[in-house]
Amino acid sequence: MSSKADRKQARANHRAAKAALHANQAAEKNAGITTETDTYRELNARVNQTEKSVPWYRR
């Protein structure tokens, strides 16, 4: 089992990945982009990767 610090860091990483994805979403929406970009795919993959170490009730 991971330590409390590891779990806390995993949650922080997940929150940061989601924040980056949402910021990119807002920027692309403001720019009028309506299709999935490479940046979106990379950020979304990062969110999906980081959520594996965070319980569903902490997401």
PyMOL Python script that loads the backbone (N, CA, C, O; Angstrom):
from pymol import cmd

cmd.read_pdbstr("""\
ATOM      1  N   MET A   1       0.844  -1.184   0.000  1.00  0.00           N
ATOM      2  CA  MET A   1       0.000   0.000   0.000  1.00  0.00           C
ATOM      3  C   MET A   1       0.889   1.246   0.000  1.00  0.00           C
ATOM      4  O   MET A   1       1.942   1.267   0.638  1.00  0.00           O
ATOM      5  N   SER A   2       0.464   2.258  -0.704  1.00  0.00           N
ATOM      6  CA  SER A   2       1.258   3.471  -0.795  1.00  0.00           C
ATOM      7  C   SER A   2       1.086   4.328   0.457  1.00  0.00           C
ATOM      8  O   SER A   2       0.114   4.195   1.200  1.00  0.00           O
ATOM      9  N   SER A   3       2.038   5.191   0.659  1.00  0.00           N
ATOM     10  CA  SER A   3       1.995   6.051   1.832  1.00  0.00           C
ATOM     11  C   SER A   3       0.987   7.184   1.635  1.00  0.00           C
ATOM     12  O   SER A   3       0.523   7.446   0.526  1.00  0.00           O
ATOM     13  N   LYS A   4       0.674   7.827   2.718  1.00  0.00           N
ATOM     14  CA  LYS A   4      -0.270   8.944   2.660  1.00  0.00           C
ATOM     15  C   LYS A   4       0.268  10.052   1.740  1.00  0.00           C
ATOM     16  O   LYS A   4      -0.493  10.665   0.992  1.00  0.00           O
ATOM     17  N   ALA A   5       1.553  10.297   1.801  1.00  0.00           N
ATOM     18  CA  ALA A   5       2.167  11.322   0.956  1.00  0.00           C
ATOM     19  C   ALA A   5       2.051  10.955  -0.525  1.00  0.00           C
ATOM     20  O   ALA A   5       1.827  11.823  -1.369  1.00  0.00           O
ATOM     21  N   ASP A   6       2.204   9.667  -0.834  1.00  0.00           N
ATOM     22  CA  ASP A   6       2.064   9.212  -2.225  1.00  0.00           C
ATOM     23  C   ASP A   6       0.635   9.414  -2.719  1.00  0.00           C
ATOM     24  O   ASP A   6       0.415   9.869  -3.841  1.00  0.00           O
ATOM     25  N   ARG A   7      -0.324   9.075  -1.876  1.00  0.00           N
ATOM     26  CA  ARG A   7      -1.726   9.249  -2.264  1.00  0.00           C
ATOM     27  C   ARG A   7      -2.068  10.724  -2.445  1.00  0.00           C
ATOM     28  O   ARG A   7      -2.791  11.094  -3.369  1.00  0.00           O
ATOM     29  N   LYS A   8      -1.547  11.551  -1.565  1.00  0.00           N
ATOM     30  CA  LYS A   8      -1.786  12.989  -1.665  1.00  0.00           C
ATOM     31  C   LYS A   8      -1.164  13.543  -2.956  1.00  0.00           C
ATOM     32  O   LYS A   8      -1.769  14.369  -3.638  1.00  0.00           O
ATOM     33  N   GLN A   9       0.034  13.084  -3.278  1.00  0.00           N
ATOM     34  CA  GLN A   9       0.695  13.523  -4.501  1.00  0.00           C
ATOM     35  C   GLN A   9      -0.062  13.051  -5.741  1.00  0.00           C
ATOM     36  O   GLN A   9      -0.153  13.781  -6.728  1.00  0.00           O
ATOM     37  N   ALA A  10      -0.597  11.849  -5.695  1.00  0.00           N
ATOM     38  CA  ALA A  10      -1.384  11.329  -6.816  1.00  0.00           C
ATOM     39  C   ALA A  10      -2.620  12.180  -7.043  1.00  0.00           C
ATOM     40  O   ALA A  10      -2.967  12.481  -8.185  1.00  0.00           O
ATOM     41  N   ARG A  11      -3.290  12.573  -5.956  1.00  0.00           N
ATOM     42  CA  ARG A  11      -4.465  13.442  -6.090  1.00  0.00           C
ATOM     43  C   ARG A  11      -4.079  14.799  -6.657  1.00  0.00           C
ATOM     44  O   ARG A  11      -4.793  15.348  -7.496  1.00  0.00           O
ATOM     45  N   ALA A  12      -2.964  15.339  -6.209  1.00  0.00           N
ATOM     46  CA  ALA A  12      -2.504  16.638  -6.709  1.00  0.00           C
ATOM     47  C   ALA A  12      -2.160  16.551  -8.199  1.00  0.00           C
ATOM     48  O   ALA A  12      -2.481  17.457  -8.968  1.00  0.00           O
ATOM     49  N   ASN A  13      -1.512  15.469  -8.597  1.00  0.00           N
ATOM     50  CA  ASN A  13      -1.179  15.276 -10.017  1.00  0.00           C
ATOM     51  C   ASN A  13      -2.441  15.185 -10.863  1.00  0.00           C
ATOM     52  O   ASN A  13      -2.507  15.745 -11.958  1.00  0.00           O
ATOM     53  N   HIS A  14      -3.432  14.482 -10.353  1.00  0.00           N
ATOM     54  CA  HIS A  14      -4.687  14.331 -11.085  1.00  0.00           C
ATOM     55  C   HIS A  14      -5.408  15.672 -11.206  1.00  0.00           C
ATOM     56  O   HIS A  14      -5.908  16.023 -12.275  1.00  0.00           O
ATOM     57  N   ARG A  15      -5.455  16.415 -10.107  1.00  0.00           N
ATOM     58  CA  ARG A  15      -6.092  17.743 -10.149  1.00  0.00           C
ATOM     59  C   ARG A  15      -5.376  18.661 -11.135  1.00  0.00           C
ATOM     60  O   ARG A  15      -6.026  19.398 -11.876  1.00  0.00           O
ATOM     61  N   ALA A  16      -4.052  18.623 -11.153  1.00  0.00           N
ATOM     62  CA  ALA A  16      -3.281  19.468 -12.071  1.00  0.00           C
ATOM     63  C   ALA A  16      -3.535  19.068 -13.521  1.00  0.00           C
ATOM     64  O   ALA A  16      -3.655  19.929 -14.393  1.00  0.00           O
ATOM     65  N   ALA A  17      -3.618  17.773 -13.779  1.00  0.00           N
ATOM     66  CA  ALA A  17      -3.887  17.300 -15.142  1.00  0.00           C
ATOM     67  C   ALA A  17      -5.276  17.728 -15.595  1.00  0.00           C
ATOM     68  O   ALA A  17      -5.455  18.146 -16.739  1.00  0.00           O
ATOM     69  N   LYS A  18      -6.262  17.626 -14.706  1.00  0.00           N
ATOM     70  CA  LYS A  18      -7.618  18.059 -15.053  1.00  0.00           C
ATOM     71  C   LYS A  18      -7.668  19.561 -15.280  1.00  0.00           C
ATOM     72  O   LYS A  18      -8.347  20.023 -16.197  1.00  0.00           O
ATOM     73  N   ALA A  19      -6.962  20.328 -14.463  1.00  0.00           N
ATOM     74  CA  ALA A  19      -6.952  21.782 -14.620  1.00  0.00           C
ATOM     75  C   ALA A  19      -6.345  22.171 -15.964  1.00  0.00           C
ATOM     76  O   ALA A  19      -6.848  23.069 -16.639  1.00  0.00           O
ATOM     77  N   ALA A  20      -5.259  21.493 -16.353  1.00  0.00           N
ATOM     78  CA  ALA A  20      -4.635  21.779 -17.647  1.00  0.00           C
ATOM     79  C   ALA A  20      -5.573  21.429 -18.794  1.00  0.00           C
ATOM     80  O   ALA A  20      -5.655  22.166 -19.776  1.00  0.00           O
ATOM     81  N   LEU A  21      -6.274  20.319 -18.678  1.00  0.00           N
ATOM     82  CA  LEU A  21      -7.233  19.915 -19.708  1.00  0.00           C
ATOM     83  C   LEU A  21      -8.361  20.937 -19.829  1.00  0.00           C
ATOM     84  O   LEU A  21      -8.749  21.306 -20.937  1.00  0.00           O
ATOM     85  N   HIS A  22      -8.884  21.391 -18.698  1.00  0.00           N
ATOM     86  CA  HIS A  22      -9.980  22.352 -18.724  1.00  0.00           C
ATOM     87  C   HIS A  22      -9.518  23.709 -19.245  1.00  0.00           C
ATOM     88  O   HIS A  22     -10.265  24.377 -19.961  1.00  0.00           O
ATOM     89  N   ALA A  23      -8.306  24.126 -18.900  1.00  0.00           N
ATOM     90  CA  ALA A  23      -7.774  25.391 -19.421  1.00  0.00           C
ATOM     91  C   ALA A  23      -7.602  25.307 -20.933  1.00  0.00           C
ATOM     92  O   ALA A  23      -7.915  26.254 -21.654  1.00  0.00           O
ATOM     93  N   ASN A  24      -7.106  24.170 -21.408  1.00  0.00           N
ATOM     94  CA  ASN A  24      -6.948  23.971 -22.849  1.00  0.00           C
ATOM     95  C   ASN A  24      -8.316  23.972 -23.530  1.00  0.00           C
ATOM     96  O   ASN A  24      -8.470  24.535 -24.613  1.00  0.00           O
ATOM     97  N   GLN A  25      -9.290  23.354 -22.909  1.00  0.00           N
ATOM     98  CA  GLN A  25     -10.645  23.320 -23.465  1.00  0.00           C
ATOM     99  C   GLN A  25     -11.183  24.735 -23.631  1.00  0.00           C
ATOM    100  O   GLN A  25     -11.743  25.067 -24.676  1.00  0.00           O
ATOM    101  N   ALA A  26     -11.020  25.563 -22.618  1.00  0.00           N
ATOM    102  CA  ALA A  26     -11.519  26.934 -22.683  1.00  0.00           C
ATOM    103  C   ALA A  26     -10.789  27.717 -23.775  1.00  0.00           C
ATOM    104  O   ALA A  26     -11.414  28.467 -24.524  1.00  0.00           O
ATOM    105  N   ALA A  27      -9.479  27.547 -23.865  1.00  0.00           N
ATOM    106  CA  ALA A  27      -8.708  28.265 -24.879  1.00  0.00           C
ATOM    107  C   ALA A  27      -9.119  27.831 -26.282  1.00  0.00           C
ATOM    108  O   ALA A  27      -9.269  28.668 -27.172  1.00  0.00           O
ATOM    109  N   GLU A  28      -9.302  26.536 -26.480  1.00  0.00           N
ATOM    110  CA  GLU A  28      -9.707  26.047 -27.798  1.00  0.00           C
ATOM    111  C   GLU A  28     -11.127  26.494 -28.136  1.00  0.00           C
ATOM    112  O   GLU A  28     -11.420  26.815 -29.287  1.00  0.00           O
ATOM    113  N   LYS A  29     -11.991  26.515 -27.153  1.00  0.00           N
ATOM    114  CA  LYS A  29     -13.360  26.969 -27.391  1.00  0.00           C
ATOM    115  C   LYS A  29     -13.371  28.448 -27.793  1.00  0.00           C
ATOM    116  O   LYS A  29     -14.081  28.845 -28.716  1.00  0.00           O
ATOM    117  N   ASN A  30     -12.578  29.248 -27.092  1.00  0.00           N
ATOM    118  CA  ASN A  30     -12.483  30.673 -27.416  1.00  0.00           C
ATOM    119  C   ASN A  30     -11.873  30.901 -28.793  1.00  0.00           C
ATOM    120  O   ASN A  30     -12.195  31.884 -29.462  1.00  0.00           O
ATOM    121  N   ALA A  31     -10.996  29.999 -29.217  1.00  0.00           N
ATOM    122  CA  ALA A  31     -10.365  30.113 -30.527  1.00  0.00           C
ATOM    123  C   ALA A  31     -11.258  29.566 -31.635  1.00  0.00           C
ATOM    124  O   ALA A  31     -10.923  29.673 -32.814  1.00  0.00           O
ATOM    125  N   GLY A  32     -12.383  28.985 -31.263  1.00  0.00           N
ATOM    126  CA  GLY A  32     -13.317  28.455 -32.251  1.00  0.00           C
ATOM    127  C   GLY A  32     -12.976  27.061 -32.751  1.00  0.00           C
ATOM    128  O   GLY A  32     -13.506  26.617 -33.770  1.00  0.00           O
ATOM    129  N   ILE A  33     -12.102  26.376 -32.045  1.00  0.00           N
ATOM    130  CA  ILE A  33     -11.722  25.011 -32.431  1.00  0.00           C
ATOM    131  C   ILE A  33     -12.786  24.050 -31.924  1.00  0.00           C
ATOM    132  O   ILE A  33     -13.109  24.042 -30.737  1.00  0.00           O
ATOM    133  N   THR A  34     -13.326  23.246 -32.823  1.00  0.00           N
ATOM    134  CA  THR A  34     -14.403  22.331 -32.437  1.00  0.00           C
ATOM    135  C   THR A  34     -14.028  20.864 -32.613  1.00  0.00           C
ATOM    136  O   THR A  34     -14.861  19.985 -32.391  1.00  0.00           O
ATOM    137  N   THR A  35     -12.801  20.591 -33.004  1.00  0.00           N
ATOM    138  CA  THR A  35     -12.362  19.207 -33.175  1.00  0.00           C
ATOM    139  C   THR A  35     -11.301  18.873 -32.136  1.00  0.00           C
ATOM    140  O   THR A  35     -10.704  19.771 -31.542  1.00  0.00           O
ATOM    141  N   GLU A  36     -11.068  17.599 -31.918  1.00  0.00           N
ATOM    142  CA  GLU A  36     -10.045  17.168 -30.975  1.00  0.00           C
ATOM    143  C   GLU A  36      -8.666  17.443 -31.565  1.00  0.00           C
ATOM    144  O   GLU A  36      -8.344  16.998 -32.667  1.00  0.00           O
ATOM    145  N   THR A  37      -7.870  18.177 -30.819  1.00  0.00           N
ATOM    146  CA  THR A  37      -6.509  18.491 -31.267  1.00  0.00           C
ATOM    147  C   THR A  37      -5.526  17.516 -30.623  1.00  0.00           C
ATOM    148  O   THR A  37      -5.883  16.767 -29.713  1.00  0.00           O
ATOM    149  N   ASP A  38      -4.293  17.536 -31.105  1.00  0.00           N
ATOM    150  CA  ASP A  38      -3.264  16.695 -30.500  1.00  0.00           C
ATOM    151  C   ASP A  38      -3.038  17.081 -29.039  1.00  0.00           C
ATOM    152  O   ASP A  38      -2.822  16.218 -28.188  1.00  0.00           O
ATOM    153  N   THR A  39      -3.089  18.378 -28.759  1.00  0.00           N
ATOM    154  CA  THR A  39      -2.923  18.843 -27.378  1.00  0.00           C
ATOM    155  C   THR A  39      -4.021  18.285 -26.490  1.00  0.00           C
ATOM    156  O   THR A  39      -3.755  17.820 -25.382  1.00  0.00           O
ATOM    157  N   TYR A  40      -5.243  18.331 -26.973  1.00  0.00           N
ATOM    158  CA  TYR A  40      -6.358  17.776 -26.207  1.00  0.00           C
ATOM    159  C   TYR A  40      -6.121  16.288 -25.935  1.00  0.00           C
ATOM    160  O   TYR A  40      -6.297  15.820 -24.809  1.00  0.00           O
ATOM    161  N   ARG A  41      -5.731  15.568 -26.949  1.00  0.00           N
ATOM    162  CA  ARG A  41      -5.525  14.118 -26.781  1.00  0.00           C
ATOM    163  C   ARG A  41      -4.424  13.829 -25.767  1.00  0.00           C
ATOM    164  O   ARG A  41      -4.549  12.913 -24.954  1.00  0.00           O
ATOM    165  N   GLU A  42      -3.341  14.611 -25.815  1.00  0.00           N
ATOM    166  CA  GLU A  42      -2.237  14.410 -24.861  1.00  0.00           C
ATOM    167  C   GLU A  42      -2.689  14.715 -23.436  1.00  0.00           C
ATOM    168  O   GLU A  42      -2.405  13.953 -22.511  1.00  0.00           O
ATOM    169  N   LEU A  43      -3.393  15.831 -23.264  1.00  0.00           N
ATOM    170  CA  LEU A  43      -3.861  16.197 -21.919  1.00  0.00           C
ATOM    171  C   LEU A  43      -4.899  15.210 -21.411  1.00  0.00           C
ATOM    172  O   LEU A  43      -4.894  14.863 -20.230  1.00  0.00           O
ATOM    173  N   ASN A  44      -5.782  14.756 -22.277  1.00  0.00           N
ATOM    174  CA  ASN A  44      -6.796  13.788 -21.874  1.00  0.00           C
ATOM    175  C   ASN A  44      -6.135  12.454 -21.492  1.00  0.00           C
ATOM    176  O   ASN A  44      -6.554  11.804 -20.535  1.00  0.00           O
ATOM    177  N   ALA A  45      -5.125  12.060 -22.226  1.00  0.00           N
ATOM    178  CA  ALA A  45      -4.397  10.829 -21.887  1.00  0.00           C
ATOM    179  C   ALA A  45      -3.730  10.965 -20.525  1.00  0.00           C
ATOM    180  O   ALA A  45      -3.684  10.011 -19.748  1.00  0.00           O
ATOM    181  N   ARG A  46      -3.211  12.162 -20.241  1.00  0.00           N
ATOM    182  CA  ARG A  46      -2.564  12.398 -18.945  1.00  0.00           C
ATOM    183  C   ARG A  46      -3.597  12.297 -17.814  1.00  0.00           C
ATOM    184  O   ARG A  46      -3.311  11.720 -16.765  1.00  0.00           O
ATOM    185  N   VAL A  47      -4.774  12.845 -18.020  1.00  0.00           N
ATOM    186  CA  VAL A  47      -5.840  12.734 -17.005  1.00  0.00           C
ATOM    187  C   VAL A  47      -6.194  11.269 -16.795  1.00  0.00           C
ATOM    188  O   VAL A  47      -6.320  10.811 -15.659  1.00  0.00           O
ATOM    189  N   ASN A  48      -6.354  10.541 -17.883  1.00  0.00           N
ATOM    190  CA  ASN A  48      -6.700   9.115 -17.773  1.00  0.00           C
ATOM    191  C   ASN A  48      -5.609   8.337 -17.059  1.00  0.00           C
ATOM    192  O   ASN A  48      -5.905   7.427 -16.285  1.00  0.00           O
ATOM    193  N   GLN A  49      -4.360   8.679 -17.307  1.00  0.00           N
ATOM    194  CA  GLN A  49      -3.245   7.972 -16.662  1.00  0.00           C
ATOM    195  C   GLN A  49      -3.196   8.288 -15.169  1.00  0.00           C
ATOM    196  O   GLN A  49      -3.003   7.390 -14.350  1.00  0.00           O
ATOM    197  N   THR A  50      -3.368   9.553 -14.817  1.00  0.00           N
ATOM    198  CA  THR A  50      -3.254   9.929 -13.406  1.00  0.00           C
ATOM    199  C   THR A  50      -4.434   9.449 -12.572  1.00  0.00           C
ATOM    200  O   THR A  50      -4.289   9.244 -11.367  1.00  0.00           O
ATOM    201  N   GLU A  51      -5.600   9.267 -13.188  1.00  0.00           N
ATOM    202  CA  GLU A  51      -6.748   8.854 -12.395  1.00  0.00           C
ATOM    203  C   GLU A  51      -6.661   7.396 -11.964  1.00  0.00           C
ATOM    204  O   GLU A  51      -7.416   6.968 -11.091  1.00  0.00           O
ATOM    205  N   LYS A  52      -5.771   6.639 -12.548  1.00  0.00           N
ATOM    206  CA  LYS A  52      -5.636   5.229 -12.172  1.00  0.00           C
ATOM    207  C   LYS A  52      -5.165   5.065 -10.731  1.00  0.00           C
ATOM    208  O   LYS A  52      -5.457   4.056 -10.089  1.00  0.00           O
ATOM    209  N   SER A  53      -4.432   6.061 -10.222  1.00  0.00           N
ATOM    210  CA  SER A  53      -3.910   5.945  -8.862  1.00  0.00           C
ATOM    211  C   SER A  53      -4.733   6.730  -7.847  1.00  0.00           C
ATOM    212  O   SER A  53      -4.330   6.881  -6.694  1.00  0.00           O
ATOM    213  N   VAL A  54      -5.906   7.236  -8.290  1.00  0.00           N
ATOM    214  CA  VAL A  54      -6.782   7.992  -7.393  1.00  0.00           C
ATOM    215  C   VAL A  54      -8.128   7.274  -7.318  1.00  0.00           C
ATOM    216  O   VAL A  54      -8.729   6.987  -8.354  1.00  0.00           O
ATOM    217  N   PRO A  55      -8.609   6.979  -6.113  1.00  0.00           N
ATOM    218  CA  PRO A  55      -9.903   6.310  -5.987  1.00  0.00           C
ATOM    219  C   PRO A  55     -11.024   7.145  -6.618  1.00  0.00           C
ATOM    220  O   PRO A  55     -10.928   8.372  -6.666  1.00  0.00           O
ATOM    221  N   TRP A  56     -12.058   6.504  -7.091  1.00  0.00           N
ATOM    222  CA  TRP A  56     -13.142   7.207  -7.770  1.00  0.00           C
ATOM    223  C   TRP A  56     -13.772   8.275  -6.895  1.00  0.00           C
ATOM    224  O   TRP A  56     -14.203   9.310  -7.404  1.00  0.00           O
ATOM    225  N   TYR A  57     -13.834   8.050  -5.597  1.00  0.00           N
ATOM    226  CA  TYR A  57     -14.478   9.016  -4.716  1.00  0.00           C
ATOM    227  C   TYR A  57     -13.589  10.221  -4.409  1.00  0.00           C
ATOM    228  O   TYR A  57     -14.031  11.158  -3.744  1.00  0.00           O
ATOM    229  N   ARG A  58     -12.352  10.207  -4.881  1.00  0.00           N
ATOM    230  CA  ARG A  58     -11.443  11.345  -4.699  1.00  0.00           C
ATOM    231  C   ARG A  58     -11.262  12.143  -5.979  1.00  0.00           C
ATOM    232  O   ARG A  58     -10.567  13.159  -5.973  1.00  0.00           O
ATOM    233  N   ARG A  59     -11.868  11.708  -7.078  1.00  0.00           N
ATOM    234  CA  ARG A  59     -11.687  12.397  -8.350  1.00  0.00           C
ATOM    235  C   ARG A  59     -12.548  13.573  -8.384  1.00  0.00           C
ATOM    236  O   ARG A  59     -12.555  14.305  -9.374  1.00  0.00           O
TER     237      ARG A  59
END
""", "prot")
cmd.dss("prot")
cmd.show_as("cartoon", "prot")
cmd.util.cbc("prot")
cmd.orient("prot")
